């Protein structure tokens, strides 16, 4: 089998660049045919994945974070080529959902030796996602993280940003349509999970399964400022379902509409719209996973 290995050298604040030689040496030691691609910026991973497929690679390995995995997955939807993941990013929520190894050599071994299986993916406003969509407060956290990155500020984890943005966020009045059922909500956040985790380990949709044919939805409504921090801290362990402000749903589609643009992210990548149309695409991506 021919392997294409796509590495984002900017992952984990540039630390991934130091892993390139180690990755090459490990693969040579395994005597596997491979070609390494180094990404040069946003969107380049898609070009690399298309080239690797064109050259006959049957497995593409993403060495980076959730953003890199998202880009490559978008190319491999409904193809027979499988996706392996070596999680060397900041959040690594997709790898965490699939219980993939986090240590470099273990992850490489897993990515080249384990079988693949079909999982679900989602689409939001024509953007592919494989792990989660966050709309509202968690979208604002992603936007703040992006702002700090382009300013060159180093961010070790999501938690400091989560805490610093709690007071600043203003809820939005949103029309929610879940599998055709409409309601109006003063929304703090809406997390739509194909996987369980978001934001580097927050368990927002703790019952989500990545191959069950539907999306898990966590709606968290407006609450007093004093209750925001305890609510967010409960999401770290997936214990927020006990809160009266929280509702869980499973659905194949959800639409959210607001008069004003609401910040959001898909697999950590940011967007901001007044309308989000989100749907499940069952069994549409082959992923290396036991």
Secondary structure, 3 states (H helix, E strand, C coil): CCEEEEECCCCCCCHHHHHHHHHHHHHHHCCCCEEEEECCCCCHHHHHHHHHHHCCCCEEEEEECHHHHHHHHHHHCCCCCEEEEEECCCCCHHHHHCCCCCCHHHHHHHHHHCCEEEEEEEEECCEEECCEEEEEHHHHHHHHHHHHHHCCCCCCCCHHHHHHCCCCCCCEEEEEEECCEEEEEEEEEEEEECCCCECCCECCCCCCCCCCCCEEEEEEECCCHHHHHHHHHHHCCCCHHHCCCEEEEEECEEEEEEEEEEEEEECCEEEEEEEEEEEEEEEEEEEECC
